[in-house]
Amino acid sequence: MKILILYEYPNNGGSLSIQGYLLHKGLLENGINCIGCHYRARIKEKEWYFKVFKPDVVIGIGWWADTPSIINSPLKFGLQSVPWLLADGWVANYHDILGKLPLVLTTSSWVQETYKRDGVNTDNFKVLHVSYDAKKFKPIPKDDPGNKETRKMLGVKEDEKMILTVGGDTTSKGSQEMMRALVKVDKEYKNWKYVCKSTNSKCARNHHQEELKLINEIGLNPDKIIYIEDYFHHDFMPNLLNACDIYAAPSRIEGFGMLQIEAMACGIPVISIDDMGPKDTIIHGKTGFLAKVASTVDLTEEWVTKEMGFDREFKMKFEKPKTLAYRADPDELAEYTLKLLTDDVLRQKMGEQAEKHALANFQYKHLAQRCINLLKERLYIS
């Protein structure tokens, strides 16, 4: 079997790039003749691979708006296209093309349900979770010198419990919901710091201003909230994750949650939201906690653009309101956070169970083998 993977190639440390890189690596280690190519590579470069490498399958990683690059492009050359799709909350275009493919992979059950909700025939959709590298992401003892230095660098004292949220902007990962929860936590347990690691993008900075305003409004001590905007390479993330005691990501929208898996692999219990991708990955009460959904953002219309495959920008109206974002319940977040902060035995036990869960279900080589099996079963390729 020969496979061409269209993704953000070569690996640039971004989530989509890592997703493709680990599948690529896993397929190679499982004996598959596999080549990577950037999904937005120049037409001639893709054409060369299509004509010379002659893959049996072209796997393209992206969301539905990437259909021209990851699906239509190989189909024009008579090649079998298998997209591995994400979701951003709704599907506005390319329904017929997606519904007619013999195999479509999605990163979670929720992503698959989103496509179905929005009118795509999902009979041939299968879930293939995103993976991680167990050689990189594994527990580091709390008394390790590197671990101590990471906490010191972040401004967390040795005797303080560290809660961590990481994202392009931490707002989308639920940091505002966590702050509302921490106001309640602080009444019973004081010895904590909350580290929010985001990028230095304009979007992240704008959300940071929202957080600063919220901190003031709800009376949270600003000295206990630490913002980090430095760029950390993905290779450094095991150090950052191992430095924390709790990883918190009750995301507002989450098609999978790669960092949540990586945190569990490091033996860190995760607090998330009881919906979307985290329902596939976190075992409530065993590897972490899933807080119920307190509210949703439901819209009756949304903007579409030319980048989504339309000839003009306009507002698409929905027959029924669509849920496009979620908010976790701050009371439950506070309850679960307080449990993990105050019970060292529980936190350690859940961390150990989280590591075992990640090892058993999300290692890259195992998921690459699942991909191979699905291709053989669905496409009859040997």
NUDO-760384 format. One record per residue (C-alpha): residue in one letter; x, y, z. Coordinates in steps of 0.02 Angstrom, whole numbers. Example, Ala and Ser with C-alpha at 12.3 -4.5 7.8 and 13.67 -1.06 7.14 Angstrom:
# residues 2
@residu A, x 615, y -225, z 390
@residu S, x 684, y -53, z 357
This chain:
# residues 382
@residu M, x 0, y 0, z 0
@residu K, x 64, y 173, z -47
@residu I, x -5, y 326, z 45
@residu L, x 20, y 512, z 15
@residu I, x -27, y 622, z 163
@residu L, x -75, y 803, z 131
@residu Y, x -48, y 905, z 290
@residu E, x 56, y 1049, z 357
@residu Y, x 216, y 967, z 301
@residu P, x 352, y 967, z 363
@residu N, x 311, y 968, z 548
@residu N, x 305, y 1149, z 608
@residu G, x 247, y 1116, z 786
@residu G, x 66, y 1167, z 756
@residu S, x -75, y 1049, z 805
@residu L, x -125, y 1005, z 626
@residu S, x 56, y 979, z 578
@residu I, x 88, y 866, z 728
@residu Q, x -70, y 768, z 689
@residu G, x -8, y 733, z 513
@residu Y, x 172, y 703, z 566
@residu L, x 124, y 569, z 692
@residu L, x 11, y 480, z 568
@residu H, x 152, y 488, z 439
@residu K, x 278, y 421, z 566
@residu G, x 159, y 284, z 624
@residu L, x 121, y 225, z 448
@residu L, x 306, y 214, z 407
@residu E, x 340, y 115, z 566
@residu N, x 198, y -3, z 520
@residu G, x 283, y -41, z 354
@residu I, x 182, y 73, z 239
@residu N, x 264, y 162, z 94
@residu C, x 212, y 337, z 142
@residu I, x 259, y 514, z 86
@residu G, x 208, y 683, z 155
@residu C, x 166, y 840, z 57
@residu H, x 99, y 1009, z 112
@residu Y, x -88, y 1013, z 80
@residu R, x -73, y 1186, z 3
@residu A, x 81, y 1147, z -100
@residu R, x 93, y 1218, z -275
@residu I, x -11, y 1121, z -400
@residu K, x 142, y 1057, z -493
@residu E, x 219, y 985, z -335
@residu K, x 60, y 889, z -292
@residu E, x 42, y 836, z -473
@residu W, x 218, y 763, z -471
@residu Y, x 175, y 653, z -321
@residu F, x 9, y 604, z -399
@residu K, x 91, y 551, z -563
@residu V, x 259, y 482, z -505
@residu F, x 226, y 411, z -332
@residu K, x 52, y 351, z -387
@residu P, x -21, y 326, z -212
@residu D, x -160, y 203, z -181
@residu V, x -235, y 326, z -57
@residu V, x -216, y 513, z -25
@residu I, x -257, y 559, z 155
@residu G, x -290, y 745, z 177
@residu I, x -296, y 830, z 348
@residu G, x -403, y 984, z 369
@residu W, x -583, y 1044, z 388
@residu W, x -725, y 1049, z 263
@residu A, x -669, y 1215, z 188
@residu D, x -506, y 1129, z 135
@residu T, x -604, y 1013, z 18
@residu P, x -527, y 1090, z -142
@residu S, x -350, y 1056, z -78
@residu I, x -365, y 890, z 12
@residu I, x -508, y 805, z -82
@residu N, x -542, y 879, z -254
@residu S, x -358, y 891, z -299
@residu P, x -320, y 703, z -292
@residu L, x -492, y 658, z -362
@residu K, x -451, y 754, z -522
@residu F, x -308, y 632, z -551
@residu G, x -417, y 480, z -522
@residu L, x -343, y 446, z -349
@residu Q, x -435, y 385, z -196
@residu S, x -457, y 528, z -74
@residu V, x -484, y 498, z 113
@residu P, x -501, y 659, z 214
@residu W, x -465, y 661, z 400
@residu L, x -580, y 800, z 455
@residu L, x -590, y 923, z 598
@residu A, x -740, y 1033, z 634
@residu D, x -758, y 1214, z 685
@residu G, x -936, y 1195, z 748
@residu W, x -1033, y 1184, z 586
@residu V, x -1023, y 1130, z 403
@residu A, x -1077, y 1255, z 270
@residu N, x -1022, y 1179, z 105
@residu Y, x -964, y 1025, z 5
@residu H, x -1098, y 912, z 78
@residu D, x -1123, y 807, z -80
@residu I, x -937, y 779, z -108
@residu L, x -907, y 726, z 71
@residu G, x -1060, y 614, z 77
@residu K, x -1011, y 517, z -79
@residu L, x -834, y 470, z -25
@residu P, x -812, y 286, z 22
@residu L, x -717, y 332, z 180
@residu V, x -704, y 491, z 283
@residu L, x -607, y 498, z 446
@residu T, x -648, y 618, z 588
@residu T, x -549, y 662, z 744
@residu S, x -693, y 626, z 864
@residu S, x -872, y 565, z 877
@residu W, x -929, y 744, z 902
@residu V, x -850, y 798, z 738
@residu Q, x -942, y 658, z 649
@residu E, x -1106, y 708, z 734
@residu T, x -1080, y 889, z 680
@residu Y, x -1066, y 838, z 497
@residu K, x -1222, y 730, z 514
@residu R, x -1319, y 870, z 600
@residu D, x -1277, y 987, z 458
@residu G, x -1341, y 873, z 321
@residu V, x -1191, y 769, z 267
@residu N, x -1218, y 583, z 236
@residu T, x -1103, y 507, z 367
@residu D, x -1134, y 322, z 330
@residu N, x -951, y 302, z 279
@residu F, x -878, y 412, z 417
@residu K, x -761, y 330, z 544
@residu V, x -675, y 404, z 697
@residu L, x -485, y 405, z 699
@residu H, x -421, y 493, z 853
@residu V, x -269, y 604, z 854
@residu S, x -116, y 522, z 933
@residu Y, x 36, y 566, z 1037
@residu D, x 216, y 507, z 1056
@residu A, x 238, y 408, z 1217
@residu K, x 427, y 426, z 1208
@residu K, x 409, y 615, z 1230
@residu F, x 254, y 634, z 1337
@residu K, x 277, y 538, z 1499
@residu P, x 282, y 579, z 1685
@residu I, x 428, y 675, z 1758
@residu P, x 448, y 669, z 1948
@residu K, x 397, y 829, z 2038
@residu D, x 567, y 839, z 2121
@residu D, x 659, y 831, z 1954
@residu P, x 776, y 983, z 1938
@residu G, x 704, y 1025, z 1767
@residu N, x 528, y 1019, z 1837
@residu K, x 574, y 1134, z 1979
@residu E, x 657, y 1256, z 1860
@residu T, x 502, y 1260, z 1748
@residu R, x 391, y 1304, z 1895
@residu K, x 514, y 1436, z 1953
@residu M, x 520, y 1509, z 1777
@residu L, x 331, y 1522, z 1777
@residu G, x 325, y 1604, z 1949
@residu V, x 251, y 1456, z 2043
@residu K, x 320, y 1416, z 2216
@residu E, x 365, y 1239, z 2266
@residu D, x 224, y 1226, z 2393
@residu E, x 91, y 1297, z 2274
@residu K, x -24, y 1191, z 2167
@residu M, x -15, y 1239, z 1983
@residu I, x -165, y 1236, z 1867
@residu L, x -124, y 1252, z 1682
@residu T, x -220, y 1297, z 1524
@residu V, x -134, y 1305, z 1354
@residu G, x -203, y 1368, z 1189
@residu G, x -182, y 1489, z 1046
@residu D, x -293, y 1593, z 1156
@residu T, x -341, y 1519, z 1324
@residu T, x -516, y 1593, z 1315
@residu S, x -569, y 1463, z 1187
@residu K, x -499, y 1330, z 1305
@residu G, x -613, y 1388, z 1446
@residu S, x -500, y 1502, z 1548
@residu Q, x -642, y 1624, z 1589
@residu E, x -749, y 1481, z 1653
@residu M, x -600, y 1422, z 1757
@residu M, x -577, y 1596, z 1830
@residu R, x -758, y 1601, z 1885
@residu A, x -731, y 1431, z 1965
@residu L, x -571, y 1485, z 2051
@residu V, x -661, y 1626, z 2141
@residu K, x -761, y 1490, z 2227
@residu V, x -609, y 1379, z 2253
@residu D, x -511, y 1520, z 2334
@residu K, x -635, y 1532, z 2476
@residu E, x -584, y 1358, z 2535
@residu Y, x -409, y 1333, z 2466
@residu K, x -285, y 1475, z 2442
@residu N, x -120, y 1395, z 2391
@residu W, x -137, y 1389, z 2201
@residu K, x -79, y 1478, z 2044
@residu Y, x -166, y 1475, z 1875
@residu V, x -49, y 1480, z 1724
@residu C, x -126, y 1528, z 1556
@residu K, x -10, y 1496, z 1410
@residu S, x -64, y 1575, z 1246
@residu T, x 20, y 1642, z 1089
@residu N, x 59, y 1826, z 1063
@residu S, x -69, y 1845, z 924
@residu K, x -187, y 1994, z 912
@residu C, x -334, y 1878, z 949
@residu A, x -251, y 1811, z 1107
@residu R, x -206, y 1986, z 1166
@residu N, x -385, y 2046, z 1141
@residu H, x -450, y 1900, z 1242
@residu H, x -317, y 1935, z 1374
@residu Q, x -396, y 2107, z 1399
@residu E, x -564, y 2020, z 1424
@residu E, x -485, y 1910, z 1558
@residu L, x -406, y 2058, z 1647
@residu K, x -575, y 2144, z 1653
@residu L, x -658, y 1984, z 1716
@residu I, x -527, y 1960, z 1852
@residu N, x -565, y 2134, z 1916
@residu E, x -754, y 2111, z 1905
@residu I, x -761, y 1947, z 2001
@residu G, x -633, y 1998, z 2132
@residu L, x -499, y 1869, z 2090
@residu N, x -323, y 1907, z 2151
@residu P, x -228, y 1952, z 1990
@residu D, x -64, y 1895, z 2067
@residu K, x -129, y 1716, z 2063
@residu I, x -157, y 1720, z 1874
@residu I, x 1, y 1704, z 1770
@residu Y, x -2, y 1742, z 1583
@residu I, x 134, y 1672, z 1471
@residu E, x 146, y 1724, z 1289
@residu D, x 318, y 1653, z 1248
@residu Y, x 331, y 1529, z 1104
@residu F, x 366, y 1354, z 1168
@residu H, x 414, y 1221, z 1041
@residu H, x 310, y 1062, z 1049
@residu D, x 465, y 969, z 1110
@residu F, x 460, y 1078, z 1267
@residu M, x 278, y 1043, z 1306
@residu P, x 313, y 886, z 1412
@residu N, x 411, y 999, z 1530
@residu L, x 270, y 1125, z 1541
@residu L, x 136, y 993, z 1567
@residu N, x 235, y 899, z 1698
@residu A, x 261, y 1059, z 1796
@residu C, x 75, y 1074, z 1831
@residu D, x -34, y 979, z 1954
@residu I, x -197, y 997, z 1858
@residu Y, x -225, y 1027, z 1673
@residu A, x -386, y 1125, z 1644
@residu A, x -467, y 1142, z 1474
@residu P, x -657, y 1155, z 1483
@residu S, x -653, y 1213, z 1303
@residu R, x -787, y 1316, z 1219
@residu I, x -758, y 1217, z 1060
@residu E, x -647, y 1064, z 1048
@residu G, x -647, y 939, z 905
@residu F, x -524, y 827, z 995
@residu G, x -405, y 900, z 1125
@residu M, x -226, y 847, z 1087
@residu L, x -152, y 936, z 1239
@residu Q, x -276, y 850, z 1352
@residu I, x -210, y 682, z 1292
@residu E, x -30, y 739, z 1311
@residu A, x -67, y 800, z 1489
@residu M, x -142, y 631, z 1536
@residu A, x 9, y 545, z 1458
@residu C, x 116, y 647, z 1578
@residu G, x 14, y 582, z 1725
@residu I, x -85, y 743, z 1749
@residu P, x -273, y 732, z 1783
@residu V, x -377, y 839, z 1665
@residu I, x -530, y 946, z 1699
@residu S, x -633, y 974, z 1542
@residu I, x -811, y 987, z 1477
@residu D, x -939, y 848, z 1457
@residu D, x -962, y 871, z 1271
@residu M, x -869, y 873, z 1104
@residu G, x -699, y 788, z 1086
@residu P, x -661, y 769, z 1273
@residu K, x -804, y 644, z 1290
@residu D, x -702, y 525, z 1181
@residu T, x -541, y 544, z 1278
@residu I, x -569, y 578, z 1464
@residu I, x -649, y 451, z 1581
@residu H, x -748, y 552, z 1708
@residu G, x -695, y 516, z 1885
@residu K, x -549, y 407, z 1830
@residu T, x -429, y 505, z 1719
@residu G, x -505, y 675, z 1753
@residu F, x -670, y 764, z 1770
@residu L, x -797, y 823, z 1642
@residu A, x -901, y 972, z 1697
@residu K, x -1077, y 984, z 1629
@residu V, x -1124, y 1111, z 1497
@residu A, x -1202, y 1264, z 1579
@residu S, x -1247, y 1358, z 1420
@residu T, x -1222, y 1359, z 1234
@residu V, x -1206, y 1488, z 1096
@residu D, x -1346, y 1450, z 973
@residu L, x -1358, y 1547, z 812
@residu T, x -1491, y 1560, z 677
@residu E, x -1369, y 1629, z 548
@residu E, x -1183, y 1642, z 518
@residu W, x -1065, y 1723, z 392
@residu V, x -990, y 1621, z 251
@residu T, x -843, y 1679, z 145
@residu K, x -758, y 1647, z -20
@residu E, x -628, y 1543, z 73
@residu M, x -770, y 1423, z 114
@residu G, x -805, y 1390, z -69
@residu F, x -938, y 1522, z -100
@residu D, x -935, y 1655, z -236
@residu R, x -973, y 1795, z -113
@residu E, x -988, y 1833, z 71
@residu F, x -1161, y 1823, z 146
@residu K, x -1254, y 1768, z 302
@residu M, x -1318, y 1590, z 289
@residu K, x -1482, y 1568, z 381
@residu F, x -1520, y 1405, z 474
@residu E, x -1688, y 1320, z 479
@residu K, x -1650, y 1271, z 658
@residu P, x -1528, y 1359, z 775
@residu K, x -1355, y 1279, z 777
@residu T, x -1249, y 1261, z 933
@residu L, x -1081, y 1335, z 886
@residu A, x -999, y 1349, z 1057
@residu Y, x -1015, y 1285, z 1236
@residu R, x -984, y 1349, z 1412
@residu A, x -940, y 1232, z 1556
@residu D, x -1026, y 1249, z 1723
@residu P, x -915, y 1352, z 1843
@residu D, x -991, y 1269, z 1997
@residu E, x -942, y 1095, z 1939
@residu L, x -771, y 1159, z 1883
@residu A, x -746, y 1229, z 2058
@residu E, x -801, y 1065, z 2139
@residu Y, x -682, y 959, z 2035
@residu T, x -537, y 1081, z 2049
@residu L, x -555, y 1087, z 2238
@residu K, x -557, y 897, z 2248
@residu L, x -394, y 883, z 2152
@residu L, x -311, y 1026, z 2245
@residu T, x -349, y 961, z 2419
@residu D, x -333, y 773, z 2395
@residu D, x -154, y 727, z 2349
@residu V, x -193, y 541, z 2348
@residu L, x -339, y 563, z 2228
@residu R, x -238, y 676, z 2114
@residu Q, x -95, y 551, z 2105
@residu K, x -212, y 404, z 2076
@residu M, x -305, y 492, z 1936
@residu G, x -141, y 546, z 1858
@residu E, x -79, y 366, z 1856
@residu Q, x -242, y 307, z 1779
@residu A, x -233, y 447, z 1651
@residu E, x -59, y 393, z 1596
@residu K, x -115, y 211, z 1575
@residu H, x -270, y 267, z 1478
@residu A, x -166, y 371, z 1358
@residu L, x -40, y 230, z 1333
@residu A, x -177, y 104, z 1296
@residu N, x -279, y 209, z 1176
@residu F, x -186, y 353, z 1094
@residu Q, x -8, y 303, z 1047
@residu Y, x 32, y 354, z 869
@residu K, x 87, y 184, z 805
@residu H, x -73, y 100, z 867
@residu L, x -185, y 231, z 787
@residu A, x -87, y 221, z 625
@residu Q, x -124, y 35, z 623
@residu R, x -309, y 74, z 649
@residu C, x -298, y 188, z 498
@residu I, x -221, y 48, z 395
@residu N, x -358, y -72, z 449
@residu L, x -494, y 51, z 401
@residu L, x -418, y 80, z 229
@residu K, x -409, y -108, z 197
@residu E, x -586, y -140, z 260
@residu R, x -671, y 6, z 175
@residu L, x -571, y 26, z 15
@residu Y, x -519, y -155, z -12
@residu I, x -336, y -106, z -29
@residu S, x -205, y -231, z 20
